């Protein structure tokens, strides 16, 4: 299949944000990037420049409803206030380096997050919804064997402004259509960047900002158990867990964080989480790897783990990437695996690959990352790979 690559001009958004939320003014103090502030932080900023609280609400609506990142374009603010905002603060988001469009309608953007690092964001249009898959880190430290991001390494967490900038760009790009679902399934482990991700989630749920329901915001995790429990308390949106194996022995090899938080501990946190979410159901993601985790014995082991629990299983055909030794399971094998699970009463679906012709499908996102790890997590935890 062919892909149409388009270079996006820098006029789409302001210049790339630096890897910190503050920018130094020439000869003056650091200025906050308002795009990445929480509601409380924005309220405090507005008060600090002597403005009334309703000004914070106006700024929220401009940034997060209208996706305007230019103070001069905020026409219900006085000219004097706009000038004061330009002096006291900034609005900046990652610059778009490249846009690619798949034959199936999927769009992938490569965004500059400074210092030679770039992340990818993917928009997936469907007849009744439009889903945006966003990145939370430049790279990923969790070193999952089958994931392009994990194999590329880890540089740093993205700021809240850099995460929200992905949404702002995509929202502006598809207007007047709107994004109906946000999934933290791009580059990085969201729960390893908890502080910034929770700021973004709260704005996504805020009626004066994005106004999405909790069911339309999904956090995907490889299984950082303490943060799963914290998320249940703080902001119980939909949860997807990268399971990928039914036994600790196999999951230790595929998902090294399992050596710290094994399956029993992970599932206990998931069942507790299900008690506090609206859907009362956890999605478990399971990539289909030929000859690795796709036997009927492994399907039956999954049944023992999930039967009678608030669980939905999402089978993901493996999407290849350069340097990977894995292959996708055959269609016959995947069908038999699915039939075994469904016959046992496990709600099981297939994730249809989208954007694989532009390397935008699940597990293929890589961006551009300079690895800053001294030791890979798999090596640190004693994972042996061939």
N, C-alpha and C positions, 0 to 999 in steps of 0.2 A: 504494500500500500504506500501511497505517496503522502508526504506531509508538506504543507505550505508554511515555510518559515518567514516571518515578517519581523523586521526590526522596528521596535517601537520608539518613537521619538521621545526626547526628554521632556517635552511639553506635557506628557500624560500626567506627571506628578512632579512636585518640586524635587530638588536634588536629593541624593541619597542621604539618609540620616547616618550620623556617626554611631559607633557602637555603644554610645552612652546616651542617656536621656537629656543631658544638658549640653549646651553649646556656649562657648565663650564668645562674648561680644568684644570687639576691639577696644581695649582700654577699660572694659567694664566687667561686671560680674557675670557668672554663667546664666544663661537663659533657659527656662524649661521648655521642652517640646510638648506643647499642649495635647498633641495627638495621643500620647501615651499615658496621660494622667488619669487616675481613677476619678470617680465623681467627687470623693472627699478631697482629693488633692486639687482638683480643678476649683472646687468651692473655696478652698484656702487661698489659691492663687488669686482668684477674683477679689476676695476680701483684701488681700495684700496690696492691691493697686487701688483700693478705695471704691470698688464697684459693688452694686447690690447683687444679692444672690441670683436674681433672675438672669443676670448676664451669663452666669455659668450654664444655665439651661439653654440659652440661645447658642452658646458655643458648642455644646453637646449636639444640638440639632444640626448645626452647620457641618460639624466634622463627621458625625456618625449617622445622620439621616440623609443629608444632602451630599455628603462626601466632598465638601469644599475645603481645600487646604490652602486657601489664600485669604488673608485678612481683608484685603481690599474688596473681595467679592462678597463679603458679609454685609449686605446692603441695609439690614435693619439695625446695624450698629452705627453710631455717629462717626463722622470722619475723625473727630478727635480721639475717640476710643480706639478706632482702628490703628491710628498712628501710635497710640500708647501701647497697644498690643504688639505691634511690630518692634517697638523698642524694648519691651519687657520680656517677650517670649518669641517662640518660633513654631512653625508648623512644617514638619518635614517627614517624608516617608521614603522608603527605598525607591531608587530609580529603576525603571524597567530597562533591562539590557536587550531582551529578545522576547518575541512572542511567536509561538508555534501553534498551528491549527491542525487538528487531526481530521481525517476524512469522516469520523463519526460525530464531529461537532465539538469535541473536547478542545479546550484551549489551555496551553501551558505558558506561564510567564517565568522568565529568569530575572531575578531582582538583585541589584547590587546592594549589599549591606555593609560595604566599606572594607578597607584594608585588604582588597583582593578576594573577599568572600562573596559568594552569591548563593541564593536559595531559590527553590522552585515552588510555584503555586499552580494548582490545577482547577479549572472550572469544568464541571460535568453537567451539561444540559440534558434534561429528560422531559418528556411530555408534560408531566404534572409538577415538576420541581427542578430547581437548579441548585446543585451542590458545589460548594467551594471547599477544596482540600488545601489547608494552610500548613505552613512550616512553623515550628517553634524554636528550632536551633539551627545553627550553621553546622551541619553534620550531625552525627549521633555517636555517643560513647558506648552504647550498649552492645555493639558488635554482633548483631544477629547474623547468622551465617548466610541467609538467603536474601539479604536486603542490600541494595546498592548504596544507600545512605550510610549504613553501618560499616560497610567495607571501605568507604571513602575516608572515614575518620571523623574527628570532632574538633571544632574550633572554639565556639562559644554559644551561649544562650542568646537568643534574639530579645531585644527590648520589647516592651508592650507596643511602642510606636511602630516598630518594624513588623510586628505581627498584624496590628490593625491597618498598617499601610497596605498590606496585601489585600485586605478586604476592601479598603477604600478604592484601590485601583480597579479591582475586579467589578465592584459595584458601579463605578463610573463607566467602565468599558461596556457593560451590558445594558445600561439604562436605555429606555424606561423599564425594561425587565428588571426583576429583583432577585437577589439570592435568597433562597428559602431555607437552606440547610448549610451549616458550617461544620466541618469535620477536622479535628486536629489529627490528621493522618498523613501529613506531608513529611518533610525532613525533621528528624529529631524525636526525642521522647518528651512529650508535653509535661509529664509529671516531674521530670528532672529540671524543669524551668518553671516551677510551681508559682512563684510570686508573680511573674509577668503574665503567665497564662491565666491565673485566676482574675487578674485585673481585666484582661480581655473578655473572659467569659461573663463577668458581671456587666460589662458594657453591652455585650451581645444580648443579654436578658433584660436590660434596662428599657422600659417602655419609651423613654425619651431619647434613647440612642437607637439601637438596632431593633429592639422589641421582639426578639425571637423567643419561642417557647423552649422550655428545657428539653423537650423531646427532639427539637431540631438542632441542638448543639451536641456534638459527640466528641468525647475525648477518648483517644485510643492509646493504650499503654501496653508495654511489654511485661508489666507486672511489678511495679514498685509499690509494695503492699502498704507501707506507712502513708504514702501519699494518696492511695486509693481511699483509705479510711479518712484522711483529712478532707479529701474532695467531697465525700459523703456528707460531712458536717458543714462544709463551707458553701457548696454550690452544686447540688446533686443533679447534674446534667446526665445525658445518656452516656453509658460507658461501654467501650469495646475493648476486649482483652486479646492480645496476640498470644494464643495458646500454642498452636502448631504441633503439639505432641501430647500424647495421653499419659506418658510416663516421665518420671524425673530423669531417668537414664538418657532418654532421647532428647528431652527438652534441655537438659544441661548442655548438650552439644549444639543445638540449634539456637537457643536463646540463653546466653550465659548468665543473665541476671537470675535465672532459675536456681543457680547454686546458692544464691543469697535468700531467695524467696521461693521455695519449692512449691509444687502444685497444690498440696493440701493447704498450705498457708495462704496461697493466692486465692484458691476457691473459697476459703472461709471468709476472706475479705469481700469477695464478689457477692456471696449470698447475703452478707450483712448490708452491702451497698444496695442490693435489689430491694431490700425492705424499705428504703427511703426514697426511691425514684418513682416517678409517675407511672412508667411503663411496667415496673416491677420485673424487668427482664434484662439480662446481660447478654450482649452479643460476644461470641467467641470467634475469633478469626483463625482460620486454619489453612495455611498454604499447602497446596498439593504437590509434593516432591516425589518424583518417580523413584520407587524402590527404597525410599527413606521413611516415609510416614503414612503411606497410602494402602497398607494391607488391610484385609478384612479383620485381622486380629486387632489392629490398631483402631478400627472403627468400633469394634466390640468393647475395647478398653475405654473409648470415649463414652459409649453408652453407659458404662458403669459409673463414670464420673458425673454425667450430666442428667441422667434419667430422673424425673421427678423434681428437677430443679428449675428455677426461673431462667432458663438458658435458651439461646438461639445460636445455632452454629452457621457460620458463613464460610463456605468452602471457596478458596481463592486459587484459581489456576496460576501456577508459578510463571512469572514474567521474567524472562532471561535478561541479563545485563552483562556487559563485557567483563571477563575474568571469572565469571561464575562457573562452577563445575556441576551445578544442579540442572536437572531437566524437569519439565512439567509432566505430571502423570498423564497416561493416555486417557482418552475420553471414556473408553470402556472401563478402565479402573476407577475413574472418578464417578461414573454412573453407578457402579456396583457399591462403592463407598457410600454414596448418597442414599441409595435404596436401602442399605443396611441400617443406616441411622434413622431414616424416616419410618421404616417398618417398626422400629423400636419406640416410636413416638417422640423422637428428638426433632424439633423444628429445624430443618436444614435447608439452606438456600445456596445457590451458586452466585458468586460475584462475577458478572460479565465483564471481561476486560474492556476498558475504555482508554483510548489514547495510546495504545501500545505502539502505534506506528510513529509516535513522537517521543517515546520513552517517558510517557506520563502515567502509565498504569501502576497499580499497586506494587511497591517494592523496587521501582525503577528510578525514583527521584534521586538525583545526586548533586545537582548544582555545581558549585565550585568551592571547595573547602581545602584549606591548609590544615592538615592534621596536627594538633598541638599535644596529643597524648604521648606520654613517654612509654606507656605499656598498654597494649590492647586489653580490654576487659576479659576477653576469652583467654588470653595468655595469663593474665593475673589470676584468674580463677581456675586455671589448669585444664582448659578445654583443649583436647587434641583433635586437630582437623587434618584431613588429607587434601 
